Amino acid sequence: MVPVAIGFLSLVLLAEQTGTAVPDAIAEATRGAALAREGKYELAIEHYSAALRLNPRLPGLQLNLGLAYFKSNHPREATAAFEEAVRADSASFQARALLGMSYYGAGRYRDAAAQLKLASETQPDNMELRHTLAQSYLWAEQYPEALREFQFLLSKDPNSAPVHILLGQALDASNRTEAATAEFEAAVKASTVPPDAHFGLGYLYWKQQRYDEAARQFEAELASQPQHAQALTYLGDAEMHTERDDVAETHLRRALALDANMRLAHVDLGIILAAKNDSDEAVRHFREAIRIDPSKPDAHYRLGRLWSSLGREHDAQDEFEKVKKLAAEEPPLPLLRLSGRRLP
């Protein structure tokens, strides 16, 4: 479950003065709340569950039970409790917000956006909630809605580097690469530059074949994050495109030492090694790239060319046939994805 900030929400005050509550249910719920305040969420769940059996309509009980599940990393149970809370009180801001946050943590971004949008109508200036709503739209690929939300957030804080980064990703997903680039350029000029800002800008330059500019941004990312395997991979690729193969090879090998599943690094190393007549190692890297993602035609094509140069025409034709099939199906360049969403 992805950790989600819920600082604007807290334990719900249980309604102790209610005609439907029974003393035992109130006692169990009160004990659960005390344990939750101490961070003893598993024990709190036991008492909330006991209260629920005694009086399932005790106000605030489902929300507190859901929060205890949420805090103790039981996402399914948390979501079920929040869903019950919304069914019991559809006008509750806390119920909607908590359910939306729970959906977001579970990766159910479209569902999260629907709930958080309703909650935001109650508290339109709640920036934490609007930020998560904007990200929900982005990861749900609801790009017009994401753009609207990020633009709203920037109207409140024009210098927010994280919002510039997320808006840049939404713009890139909307095929507005130049506008996306401008947002990342704004992000790297901030007084505090967030992680991945330089990498994201470098990737956008790389997409536009602005390889020297891309390399400078990847180097800037590596200055603060030397273990950034993606930055090393794309830096190596940029150096290769500007015919600096020896420098590229160093970066690519470092990238694979950090993450052996960097597909592009395997392809590029295969190309460099093939040019050096190190055929066995080149074959190994092309095969690794194919293993990581057999749907990409480039590694098949490079392996086919290598087989052909070695006189293995039958093997070469097998690879070229795969290229023909895959090239017709190949998607465009991957969209920029940060926050743990790695590029191929």
C-alpha positions in Angstrom: 0.0 0.0 0.0 1.4 3.4 -0.9 1.7 5.7 2.1 -0.8 8.6 1.8 -0.7 11.7 3.9 -3.9 12.2 5.9 -2.7 14.9 8.2 -5.9 16.9 7.8 -8.0 14.0 9.1 -7.9 12.6 12.6 -9.9 10.3 14.9 -13.6 11.1 14.8 -15.3 12.0 18.0 -17.6 9.2 18.9 -21.1 10.3 19.7 -21.6 9.1 23.3 -24.9 10.8 23.7 -27.1 8.9 21.3 -30.3 7.1 21.8 -29.2 4.0 19.8 -25.8 3.5 21.5 -25.5 0.9 24.3 -23.0 1.4 27.1 -20.9 -1.6 26.2 -20.5 -0.4 22.6 -19.4 3.1 23.8 -16.9 1.6 26.2 -15.4 -0.6 23.6 -15.2 2.2 21.1 -13.7 4.6 23.6 -11.1 2.0 24.6 -10.3 1.6 20.9 -9.8 5.3 20.4 -7.5 5.5 23.4 -5.4 2.7 21.9 -5.3 4.3 18.5 -4.0 7.5 20.1 -1.2 5.5 21.5 -0.4 4.0 18.1 -1.6 0.6 19.1 -3.7 0.1 16.0 -4.1 -3.7 16.0 -5.5 -3.6 19.5 -7.7 -0.7 18.6 -9.1 -2.7 15.8 -10.1 -5.4 18.2 -12.1 -3.0 20.4 -13.7 -1.2 17.4 -14.8 -4.5 16.0 -16.3 -5.5 19.3 -18.2 -2.1 19.4 -19.3 -2.7 15.8 -20.8 -6.1 16.8 -22.7 -4.5 19.7 -23.9 -1.4 17.8 -23.0 -1.1 14.1 -24.7 2.3 13.9 -22.6 4.1 16.5 -21.6 7.4 14.8 -18.0 7.7 13.9 -17.2 4.0 14.5 -16.6 2.9 10.9 -14.3 5.9 10.3 -12.2 5.2 13.3 -12.1 1.5 12.4 -11.0 2.4 8.9 -8.3 4.7 10.2 -6.9 2.0 12.4 -6.8 -0.4 9.5 -5.2 2.2 7.3 -2.5 3.0 9.9 -1.8 -0.7 10.4 -1.4 -1.3 6.7 -4.6 -3.3 6.1 -5.8 -1.5 2.9 -8.7 -3.8 2.0 -10.2 -3.7 5.4 -9.7 0.1 5.6 -11.4 0.6 2.3 -14.4 -1.6 3.3 -14.8 0.4 6.5 -14.7 3.8 4.7 -17.2 2.5 2.1 -19.5 1.6 4.9 -19.0 5.1 6.4 -19.9 6.7 3.1 -23.0 4.6 2.8 -24.0 5.6 6.3 -23.4 9.3 5.7 -22.9 10.3 2.1 -22.6 14.0 3.1 -19.6 13.4 5.4 -16.4 15.2 4.3 -14.3 12.9 6.3 -15.9 9.7 5.0 -15.4 10.8 1.4 -11.9 12.1 1.9 -10.7 9.0 3.8 -12.3 6.7 1.2 -10.6 8.6 -1.6 -7.2 8.5 0.2 -7.7 4.8 0.7 -8.5 4.2 -3.0 -5.4 6.3 -3.9 -3.2 4.2 -1.6 -4.5 1.0 -3.2 -3.7 2.4 -6.7 -7.4 2.7 -7.6 -6.9 6.2 -9.0 -10.1 6.7 -10.9 -12.2 5.7 -7.9 -10.0 8.0 -5.7 -10.6 10.9 -8.0 -14.3 10.5 -7.9 -14.4 10.5 -4.1 -11.8 13.3 -3.6 -13.7 15.5 -6.1 -16.8 15.2 -4.0 -14.8 15.9 -0.8 -13.1 18.9 -2.4 -16.5 20.5 -3.1 -17.0 20.7 0.6 -13.5 22.0 1.3 -12.3 23.6 -2.0 -9.2 25.3 -0.4 -7.9 22.1 1.2 -4.6 22.0 -0.6 -3.5 18.6 0.6 -6.7 17.0 -0.6 -6.6 18.9 -3.9 -3.0 17.8 -4.5 -3.9 14.2 -4.1 -7.0 14.7 -6.3 -4.7 16.2 -9.0 -2.4 13.2 -8.8 -5.3 10.8 -8.9 -6.4 12.3 -12.2 -2.9 12.1 -13.5 -2.3 8.5 -12.7 -5.9 7.6 -13.8 -4.9 9.2 -17.2 -7.7 11.8 -16.9 -5.4 14.4 -18.3 -7.8 17.4 -18.8 -9.0 17.1 -15.2 -5.4 16.7 -14.0 -4.3 19.9 -15.9 -7.2 21.8 -14.4 -6.3 20.7 -10.9 -2.6 21.4 -11.2 -3.2 24.8 -12.7 -5.5 25.6 -9.7 -2.7 24.5 -7.3 -0.2 26.7 -9.1 -2.6 29.7 -8.8 -2.3 29.2 -5.0 1.5 28.6 -5.0 3.2 29.6 -8.3 6.6 28.6 -7.0 5.8 25.0 -6.0 8.4 22.8 -7.7 6.5 19.6 -7.0 3.4 21.0 -8.7 5.4 22.1 -11.7 6.8 18.6 -12.0 3.4 16.9 -11.8 1.8 19.5 -14.2 4.8 18.8 -16.6 3.9 15.1 -16.5 0.3 15.8 -17.3 1.3 18.0 -20.2 3.7 15.4 -21.6 0.9 12.9 -21.4 -1.3 15.3 -23.4 1.4 15.5 -26.1 2.4 19.0 -25.1 6.1 18.3 -24.8 7.2 21.9 -25.1 4.8 23.1 -22.4 5.9 20.1 -20.2 9.5 21.1 -20.7 8.7 24.7 -19.5 7.2 23.3 -16.3 10.3 21.2 -15.5 12.5 24.2 -16.3 10.5 26.1 -13.7 10.9 23.3 -11.2 14.8 23.2 -11.5 14.9 26.9 -10.9 13.2 26.6 -7.5 15.1 27.4 -4.4 14.7 23.7 -3.4 14.8 21.3 -6.3 12.9 18.1 -5.6 14.4 14.7 -6.5 13.9 13.7 -10.2 13.3 17.3 -11.4 16.6 17.4 -13.3 16.0 13.8 -14.5 12.5 14.7 -15.8 13.8 17.7 -17.6 16.6 15.7 -19.1 14.2 13.1 -20.3 12.0 15.7 -22.0 15.1 17.1 -23.7 16.1 13.6 -24.7 12.7 13.0 -26.3 13.3 16.1 -28.4 16.8 14.8 -29.3 18.5 17.7 -27.5 21.1 15.3 -26.2 23.7 17.8 -24.9 21.1 19.6 -22.8 19.7 16.3 -21.7 23.2 15.1 -20.6 23.7 18.2 -18.4 20.4 17.6 -16.7 21.1 13.9 -16.0 24.5 14.9 -14.6 22.8 17.4 -12.3 20.5 14.7 -11.1 23.4 12.4 -10.5 25.2 15.1 -8.5 22.6 14.8 -5.8 21.6 11.2 -6.5 24.6 9.2 -7.7 22.8 5.9 -7.4 20.0 7.0 -9.9 20.2 4.1 -12.4 17.7 5.8 -14.8 19.8 9.0 -15.0 22.9 6.9 -15.6 21.1 4.9 -18.4 19.8 8.0 -20.2 23.1 9.9 -19.7 24.8 6.9 -21.4 22.3 6.9 -24.2 22.7 10.7 -24.7 26.5 10.3 -24.8 26.2 7.5 -27.3 24.0 9.7 -29.5 26.8 12.3 -29.5 29.4 9.7 -30.4 31.1 9.5 -27.1 30.9 5.7 -26.8 33.7 5.2 -24.2 32.0 7.6 -21.8 28.6 6.1 -22.6 29.9 2.6 -21.8 31.1 3.7 -18.3 27.7 5.2 -17.5 25.8 2.2 -18.8 27.8 -0.3 -16.9 27.3 1.7 -13.7 23.6 1.8 -14.4 23.4 -2.0 -14.7 25.5 -2.5 -11.6 22.7 -0.6 -9.8 19.8 -2.1 -11.6 20.3 -5.1 -13.9 16.8 -4.6 -15.4 17.5 -1.3 -17.2 16.5 -2.5 -20.6 17.8 0.5 -22.6 21.3 0.1 -20.9 21.5 -3.5 -22.2 20.5 -2.4 -25.8 23.0 0.4 -25.8 25.8 -1.7 -24.4 25.1 -4.3 -27.0 25.5 -1.7 -29.7 28.8 -0.5 -28.3 30.2 -3.9 -27.8 29.1 -5.1 -31.2 31.0 -2.1 -32.7 34.1 -3.4 -30.7 33.7 -6.9 -32.2 32.9 -8.2 -28.7 30.1 -10.4 -30.2 29.5 -12.7 -27.3 29.0 -9.9 -24.8 26.9 -8.0 -27.3 24.6 -11.0 -27.8 24.3 -11.4 -24.0 23.1 -7.8 -23.6 20.7 -8.0 -26.5 19.2 -11.2 -25.1 18.9 -9.6 -21.7 17.0 -6.6 -23.2 14.6 -9.0 -25.0 14.1 -11.0 -21.7 13.2 -7.8 -19.9 10.7 -6.7 -22.6 10.3 -9.0 -25.6 7.7 -6.6 -27.1 10.3 -4.0 -28.1 11.7 -4.4 -31.6 15.0 -2.5 -31.2 16.9 -5.3 -29.4 15.6 -7.9 -31.9 16.7 -5.7 -34.8 20.2 -5.2 -33.3 20.6 -8.9 -32.6 19.5 -9.7 -36.1 22.1 -7.3 -37.5 24.8 -8.9 -35.3 23.8 -12.4 -36.4 23.9 -11.3 -40.1 27.4 -9.8 -39.6 28.5 -13.2 -38.2 27.1 -15.1 -41.2 24.2 -16.6 -39.2 21.6 -15.6 -41.7 18.9 -18.0 -40.5 19.1 -16.6 -36.9 19.2 -13.1 -38.4 16.0 -13.7 -40.4 14.2 -15.0 -37.3 15.0 -11.8 -35.5 14.0 -9.6 -38.5 10.7 -11.4 -38.7 10.0 -10.5 -35.1 10.9 -6.9 -35.8 8.3 -6.7 -38.6 5.6 -8.0 -36.3 6.5 -5.9 -33.3 7.2 -2.6 -35.2 3.6 -2.5 -36.3 2.5 -2.8 -32.7 5.2 -0.6 -31.0 3.7 2.3 -28.9 5.3 5.7 -29.1 8.0 6.8 -26.6 7.0 6.1 -23.0 5.4 9.1 -21.2 7.4 10.7 -18.4 6.6 8.9 -15.1 8.2 9.9 -11.9 7.2 9.2 -8.2 8.3 5.6 -8.5 6.8 5.0 -12.0 10.0 3.9 -13.8 10.5 4.5 -17.5 11.4 1.3 -19.5 
